[in-house]
């Protein structure tokens, strides 16, 4: 499937891309090659092939879900200029 210059311009417009008119033939050739490759992939018989999320059966090593830091909330609130009920008070920025 070969794309024409008008189709490339329409695609560029829909994608909100600015392209030089001198580059349109190259874009048309590249996009046509991509579409031909996708068409080739569509012709592959995939019956009996199980879908997978990743080609490797790798298992992710996870660390234990446990607390590793102490609660220093009061220490940090003590450094703030204004606090109330455990919250930081900041100037109003929206009127």
Protein Blocks (a to p, Z undefined) as FASTA:
>chain_A
ZZdfklmmmmmmmnopacdfklmmmmmmmmmmmmmmmmmmmmpccehiacdfbfbdcdcd
ddddddfbdcfklmmmmmpmbdcehiacdddfbZZ
